[in-house]
């Protein structure tokens, strides 16, 4: 599925990704390999509740601590990526992150495992802003949306297989859950380390006049530069609520599937997680082609409404096929959000502060991921597992409406400026 002369065609659906920087394709391959072995975090809630024996509330607290460990790594990593180098920081942090997965393979169901996973999260925090800045350095304009879309597709191509393998390993070969995750991470590290150049120097050599006005280098601290772009802060806070709801797919959803399906819960959850990735693989090209001309914020608003419907309907669900239908709806929303949010941030971040802008956005919006398990656990102490989806529906409707008001305000300002 692609666009030619404004019309959609079915010939060579991946044509939309032609002509990108060569290094993007290499990073894409690394994404596929890495995500194919991303076994641990999708099953972290189940590991803490089923293997270690924690209550949902206690497990939520530990998962929240692991998520919060991202924060110091994120800020330090962003600063180093803007000064020391995107690729260098990515390789060092990714290696340390993978090393933290090896000891848990030999610790069984000891609570010590969670401390290694917290350290893993710390180093993962440094990886993400460096990675996004590297991809942004390698792309421009409409090409950037296609590149982020391709990499998102690559991550989910691996995820279409990974959780099914992880569900089997979780029940039968727990140590391999950790070792497999580490092994695929090291393969991706070697691939990018050998074939992708350091991008920081490349972008610094680009004359300012060749860059869009919002992306030109600026002097001063991150806070001084951010004050000139308050929209980034506002959008980040709104997307915090998107993340708060989306994260329940990893916390509340496995708990509900365990309650409904019993011992088959982990296997069915793994299949459902893989179905999410299959939908991404099957529909990302179509969604990107249909929405490529829409502005990033417009796409994110549509995404929010799809997340509201997809998660809200779980309130009524108790059979597996309807879980698949729900996952299909919220996954289309996930595609729209994931392929547009980095484009929006990148188009408003000066090259001199790219990684730090990414870290600020990830810190604010990522707080939704960090606190979702804790808030979910507390919610379940007073309400049923089904009622968490009703609450999720209303949160997403309100957040999407707030983003729509901001978007309409921005468009009005542009029209008045043009006049």
N, C-alpha and C positions, 0 to 999 in steps of 0.2 A: 504494500500500500504506500503510495507516494503522491506527490502533487506535481503535475506537469501542466503548465499554462493555466494554473488555477483549478484544474480538474484532478480528481483522485483516480488513480489507475492501480491495477493489481499486478502489473509487471514489475518484477524485481523489487519486492517490498523494502529491501534494505538500501535502495538507491538514495534515500534521504540522507544516509550517512556517508555518501561518497565525498571525496575531496577534503576530508579533514586532515589536520596535521598528522603525519606518520606516527608521531609519538603517542597520540591519542589511541591508535589501534593497539599499540603495545600495552598501554595501561589497561585497555579493555580486556586483553587476554589475561593480564594479571588479576583483574577484577573477577573474571570467571573462575580462575583457579582458586583464588583466595576465598570466595564466597561458597564454593563447592565444599570447602572444609570448615565453614563457619558453624561448628556444631554446638559450642558451649552455651552462648548467651540465649539462644532461643529456648533452651531447656533448663535455664538456670532456676526458674521458679519451681519447676518439677523436681530438680535435683535437691533443692533445699527442703521442699515439703515431703517428697517421697523417700529420698535416700537418707537425708539427715534427720528428718522427722520434725521440722519446724512447723509452726502454725502459719497460716497465710499472713497474719499481721507481722510475725517475727521475720518471715521470709521477705516481706515487703520492706522491712527496715534494713535488712542486709543488702537487698538489691538497690535500695535508695542510696546507701552509703557507697556502694560500688559505682553508681551513676555519678554521685557527687565527686568521687575521686577524679573524674574527667576534668574537673574545673581547673585545678592548678596546672595540670599537664597541658590543658588547652591554652591558657594564657602564656605560660612559659614557652610552649611550642610555637605559638603564633609570633611572639617577639623574635625568637631565634630564626624562624622561617623567613621573616622580613629582613633579617640582618645576616644570618649565617648561611641561609640557602634553603630553598624548598625541598629539593631532592635529598640533600644531606640530612636534614631533620627528619624527613619521612623514613629514610632507611634506618637511621639509628633508633628512632622510636618504635618502628615496626618490629625490628629485631628484638628489642627489649620486651615488647608486648608478647611476641611469640614465645620467648624464653619463659615467661611466667606461666605458660600452659603446661610445661613439662613436669614440674613437681606434683601437681594435682593428680597426674596419672598414677602415681605411686602412693597416694595418701588415702585411697579408698573413700569412705564416707566421713572422714574427719572434718570437723569444723575449720580446721586450718586451711582447707581448700579455698574457702571464701576470701581469706586474706591474700592469697596469690591472685585471685580474680579481681580483687580491689586494686592491686598493683598493676594488673593487666589493664584495667580501666584507666588508671593514671596515665600510662604510656599511650593508650589509644587516644586519649584527649589531645596529645601532641600531634598525632598523625593527621587528624581530619583537617585542621586549618591549613597545614602544609600541603596536603593533597589537593584541596580545592584551589589554593593559590597557584599550584603548579598547573592544574588544568586551565585555570583562567589565563595564566601567562601564555599558554599555547593556543588560545582561541580568541576570536573577536566576533562581535556582532551576532548575526543570526546563527553563524557557525557554532557559537558558544552553547546555544540551546540544544543544538543537535549533538554536540560533544557530551554534555551532561546527560542527555537522554540516552546516548549509546552506552555510557559508563554505568548508568542506572540499570539499563537492560543487561549489561554484562554481569553485574552483581547478582541480578535475579535469575539469570540463566544458571549460574552455579547453585543458587538457592532452590531452584526447581528440583535439584537432586539431593542437595546437602541434608535438609531436615528429614527426608525419608531414611537416609543412611543413619542419621543421628538418632532417630526414634528407635531403630534396631539396636544400635550400639548402646543406647541408654539402658535398654532392658537386658542386654546379654554381654556386652564387652565394654563396660564403663571406662576403663583406662584409655581405650582407643578413641573415645569421645574427645579427650584432651590432646592426645598425641596426633590424631588426624588433623585437628584444627591447627596445631603448631606446624606440622609438615607442609600443609598447603600454603600457610603464611610465608614460610621460608622460600618456597618456590617462587611466589610472587615477588618477594623482596629481591631475589637474585635476578629475575627477569627485568625488573625496572632498574635495578642497580647497574646492569650491564648495558642496556639499550636506550634508556631515556636520559638525556643530558640535564644538567642543572639549568633551570629556567630563569633564576633570579637575574643573572647577568644579561641574558637575552632581552628581557623586558626593560631593563635599565638603559639599554642602548637604543631603545626606540624613542625617536623625537616626540616631544609633547604634542606637536601639531598633528601627528598621525594618530593620536589617541582621542576618543570622545572626551568632552569636557569633564564629565564626572569621574573619569579614570586617570586624569593627569596627576602626576606626583605633587604632593603637598608637604610643606614643612610643618613641624609641630607635633605635639603628642596626639595619641589616638583620641583622647577626649575632646581636644580642640577641633580636630577634623570632624568628629562625629556631630558636634554641635551645628555644623553647617549642613548636616544631613539628618534631621530629626525623624524623617520618615522611616529610616532604617530601624531606629529604636522602637517606634510605634508598631511597625509590622512585626518585629521580633517578639514583642509582648503579646500581640494577638496570636501569633503562631505558637506561643507557649501553650495555649489551650488546645490547638490542633494536636500537639505532641502529647499532651496530657490524656487526650482521648485515644489517640492512635496506640499509645503504649499499653493500653488495656488488652490489645491483641496478644501481648506476650505475658500479661499478668492475670487478668480476670478470665480471658478466654480459655486458657488451659485448665483453670480451676473449674469453670462451668462444664467443660467437656469431660473432666474427671467425674463430676457429680452425675452427669447424665449417662456416660458410657462405662463407668467403672474401670476395670483393668485395661479395657481397650482405649481408654482416654488418651494416654501418651501416643499410641500408634495413630489414632484418628487425628489428634492434634498435629502430629508430624505430617500426615497426609494433607491436612487442611493448610498447613504452613507452606507445603510444597505447591499446593494448588494456587496459593497467592502468587508464588513465583512464576508458575506456569502462565497465569493470567497476564502478569507483567511481560513475560517473554512474547506471548501471543499478541498483546494489544498495545505495547509501548509504541511500536512503529506507527500503528493506525492513529493512536491518540496524538502522537507528535505531529503527524502529517495534517490531521484535521485542525489542530489548535496552534500550529506554528506561527500563524499570522496574528493571533490574539496576544494582547499584552500579558506579561507574566502575572500581574496582580489579578487580572480578570480570570485567568486559568486557576489561580489559587482559590479564588472565591467559589468557583464551580466545584473545585476539589472539596472544599469544606462542606458544601451541601451534600455531596455524595458520601462523605464520611458520616454525616449526620444520619442519612438514610441507612447506610450499610451497617453501622454499629447499632443504631437505634432498633432495627428490626430483630436483633438477637434477643431482645426482651421476650419475644413470642416463640422462639425457636427451641425445638427439642428433638429434631431428627437431622441426621447428617447431611442429606441433600440441601436442606435449607441453610445449613452452615456454609455450604459451598456457594449458594446464591448470595448470602450476605457478604462473604469474602470477595466475590466477584465485584459487587457494587463498591465496597470501600477500597478495593484494590485499584479500580479505575480512578477514584479520587486520589489515592496514593501516587499513582503515576503522574497525574496532573500537578500535584503539589511538588513532588520530588524533582521533576524535570524543569520546573519554573522558578523555584525559590532561590537556587544558586545563581540563576541567570539574573534575577532581580538584585541580589546582593552584589554580584560581580559588576553589574552596570552602574552601581553607585559607590564603588570602592576605588579610591586612588591607588595606583600601582605601588606606591610607597608604603601603603598600609593594608594591602590585600589580606594577608594572613590574619592580621589583627582584627580587621572588620569581620572576617569569618568567625574568629573566636568570640567576638562580642555577640554576634548573632547566635552562634551555637550555645553560648552561655545562657542567654536570656530564653530563647525558645527551647533549648535543651533542658531547662529546669522542669519543663513538662514531663520529659522522660524521667528525670531524676526523682521527682516527687510522686509520679503516678503509682508506683508500687506501694509506697507508704500510704498515700491517700486511699488507694484501692483497698489495702488491708484494713484501714480504719473504717472505711465505708462498710466493709463486710461484717464488721463487729456489730453494726446497728441495722443493716438492711440486707436483703437477699442478694444473691449473685445476679439475678435478673434485673434488679432495680438499678444496678450500676450502668446498664445500657440505656435505660430511660434517662438517667442523668446525663449520660454522654450525648444523647440526641440534643438535649436542650443547650448544653455547653457549646456544641458545634454550631447550632443555629445562631446563637448569640455572637460567637466569634466571627462567623462568616458575615453576619450583618454589620459588625463593626468594621471589618475589612472592606466591605462594599461602600460604607459611608466614607471611609478614607479615600478609596479609589475614586469615587464620584467627586469628592472635594479636590483631589489632585487634577482630575480632568477639567474641572471648572476653572481652576487657576491657570492651566495651560491655555484654555480658550480665551480667557481674559487677557493673558499676556500676549497672545497672538494678535488680539485686536489693538 
